Amino acid sequence: DTAVSQTPKYLVTQMGNDKSIKCEQNLGHDTMYWYKQDSKKFLKIMFSYNNKELIINETVPNRFSPKSPDKAHLNLHINSLELGDSAVYFCASSQPGTGDEKLFFGSGTQLSVL
Amino acid sequence: SQQGEEDPQALSIQEGENATMNCSYKTSINNLQWYRQNSGRGLVHLILIRSNEREKHSGRLRVTLDTSKKSSSLLITASRAADTASYFCATDTDNYGQNFVFGPGTRLSVLP
């Protein structure tokens, strides 16, 4: 059983297209995240949701829109894709306030915008 | 701004040697965590050290934290080829355990 699963693993698309990445966690965690890892491996938080509510929204273009239908799911929709959006996107979850606030990561979605 | 910064950026050692990686950060923290990332995979949590702790062990891992210097180190003893990966420190900067800031990582290569 995969704790945090995201699909697809690879996404190759043309500039200007709209795409979505899905994420699901079966850990019962209240908080879910999207991180972006660039070509230099630097990992930057994009969004975090706690119980379907947006709590962190870093400086991300509004072409990126997260959606959390329930606390086990956090999807990422990207409009009008640009070359600079090429990166690996990671979903993660955690249970804050437990004294064990570690992140559990999905295996990543490698997005290539041509 | 980048909170955690690891050094060195890359480290190459022989199997059996010890590997030490350092992390510096800028603001006050609740805890600091270390993660490992194998090539093409997601990050895996290794160890968490709280701001009131100075040292923590887990198997072959030893983490130290010096809050006065805003720095941490990760020591992997008796390294193995399977330890080859990128290692990241992450700082928890809010009071809710919901905002983790990662450094750029150290790429460790353990040669057989």
Interface residues (C-beta under 8 A of the other chain):
Chain A: V4 T31 Y35 K40 K41 F42 L43 K44 I45 S48 N50 I55 I56 F90 A92 S94 P96 G97 T98 D100 E101 K102 L103 F104 F105 G106 S107 G108
Chain B: Q2 N31 Q33 Y35 Q37 G40 R41 G42 L43 V44 H45 L48 S86 F88 A90 D92 Y96 G97 Q98 N99 F100 V101 F102 P104 G105 R107
